[in-house]
């Protein structure tokens, strides 16, 4: 009798170990390789936002966000690329027939987009003639489908469309040379005249054709959340490292170990309280908003504004916690061999994202006081 040995099932914990082993490789290659993306697929990252009617999980946002937080605590670039498992919520605005074709080979679909600057696209026989160059396509080297932003018209109320293309129709311009998150592979996309049928375009944040709770959750707010939570993971990792270092060694001058110094204990405790408070606010409003859509009700504008506010707050809290941990860690933190170097560099990048800047405070405050925010905020 011949026995067939089954391959062991890959777990989420296994993936975290593999990310830790390969994070330097991601930084050096400036992208997360496809075999790592395949592991993300195996543990459900890239079916998290696939509609259940097409075999996906359509997870509640807080479940997905907690996965990204944990990956990001190990490696921020891997967390950022994994976070685009949420991007399929946008594709729920495609015609159902298009989505059926999109998921015909299974629900584990990787989508990456370079949406800006939005480019004009002439209507021609068969669809839109798409050409131009777009920036910041995180995860593009591991994607199954790529999206680029094209200008809309009267039929979209002026809102831009996203056109879907196969990677073979797109040139990746490798120009991602940055301070932090170098492993995200956020290169430019270049297209030289590809006709994309209208049914393979959608309005980002447009009305979904799928009737499931996840697709009634505010999509732009979710897009901000999945990026912000990366810094929550980085801040957690930085504080954990500072706690370990502080408890374990004396200074090179023979001075008392860091944990024996009042300023160290005080500042670590403050940073811990601030990060945990921001995290609690972040998940509280996430769960409140999802419970609202699960009940069949629309998310009120003020709650949607709180989602945006919590995202900006948590990304800055993560950066602040990391900066505090770096400052407290002494001269050891200035060496390239120190994990604190990596945490500091990574934490500086997410707050620079347009979805997470200081202007969000202004718009969130406007909504809370019944004043019109800038267009597209909610």
Secondary structure, DSSP 8 states (H G I E B T S, - for coil): -----------HHHHHHHHHHHHHHHHHHTS--HHHHHHHHHTTGGGTTS-GGGT-----HHHHHHHHHHHHHH-HHHHHHHHGGGGHHHHTTS-HHHHHHHTTT-S---EEEEEEEEE--EEETTEEEEEEEEEEETTGGG-SEEEEEE---GGGTT--EEEEEEGGG-EEE-----SS-GGG--EEEEEEEEEE-GGGEEETT---SS-SGGGGS-HHHHHHHHHHHHHHHHHHHHHHHHHHHHHH---TTS---GGGSHHHHHHHHHHHHHHHHHHHHHHHHHHHHHHHHHTT----HHHHHHHHHHHHHHHHHHHHHHHHHHHHTGGGGGSTTSHHHHHHHHHHHHTTSGGGSTHHHHHHHHHHTT---STT--
